[in-house]
């Protein structure tokens, strides 16, 4: 499965607030959602088996929040997925169903947060790009050709002690992760208990200037069930 784009083009500018991945068994796809005229302003219980390693100084966000619901393994990384909590959106998303004009994540929707905890299982330092682990989630029933809308409120992430970027403000790539160290990135989608959801990660190293080293790319995916 190839990872889907995490954002739609809206008014010739990349829209914020989308995360997602492609479904393993896609239903008949509709055309891509259309951005609505109203823009959304940007604004995450105890883990079953949280990582025991420490975090790099640049890292942000909890490593031990929530209940473990899945795991992804790549050559150099163990990625544990935790369902943390929910929040209620206070604005409509920027995307609507092109057939019905219904907003795809309207104000008042409940979203669920999933925290991806990345641990370096190799025996060497790994210098990552600014995107770090690029986590994505989307329901396997998602019908549109692109990522599923998410709620971008920074207040909601902070309330749950989560971080969508995984890093503190002001840092510059490369972001080095030593062997055994962990960092976390969270994302969210519409909360549908019992929903099967695809999760994926993409990690690309960076050189001393922060430029991507594409031949180092590591990818992984799994299917989780939202509880």
Buried (B, 14 or more C-beta within 10 A) or exposed (E): EEBBBBBBEBEEEEBBBBBBBBBEEEEEEEEBBBBBEEBBEEBBEEBEEBBEBEBBEBBBBBBBBBEBBBBBEBEBBBBBBBBBBBBEBBBBBBBBBEEEEEBBBBEEBBBBBBBBBBBBBBEEEBBBBBBBBBBBBBBBEBBBBBBBBBBBBEEBBEEBBBBBBBBEEEBEBBBBBBBBBBBBBBBBBBBEEEBBBBBBBBBBBBEEEBEBEEEBEBBBBBEBEBE
